[in-house]
Amino acid sequence: MSAALSATSRIALTAWLGLIALQCAWYAWLFPPQQIPLWVALAVAVVPLLLPFLAIRNVRRALLLAGILSLFYFCHGVAESWSSAQERGVALIEVLLTLVLIGALGAGVKRRPKATSG
């Protein structure tokens, strides 16, 4: 991993790690599943977020993969905030973390300078 990460990459990385921690806390501590085994809930919620670590040598690529995966977690957070008043706070934190991750990735994109006409 590169020692000189940009500020936006550090923000995105923090949001990604926060999303992983949130999933662990959500299903293992705050609202354990009632219908399925805990390990199944954690596997479904956490394992996809761990997959980008396979590309961590290229931090930008790993963050891009985490950002793409976070779209699922955004949808999950929105759905949970509407369907469960009890889990609404945690679901909104999930939505916030995904927005921070995606926003940081968008802000960190290097844009080409505009061509001057004339």
Secondary structure by P-SEA (a helix, b strand, c coil): ccccccaaaaaaaaaaaaaaaaaaaacccccccccccaaaaaaacccccccccccccaaaaaaaaaaaaaaaaaaaaaaaaaccccaaaaaaaaaaaaaaaaaaaaaacccccccccc
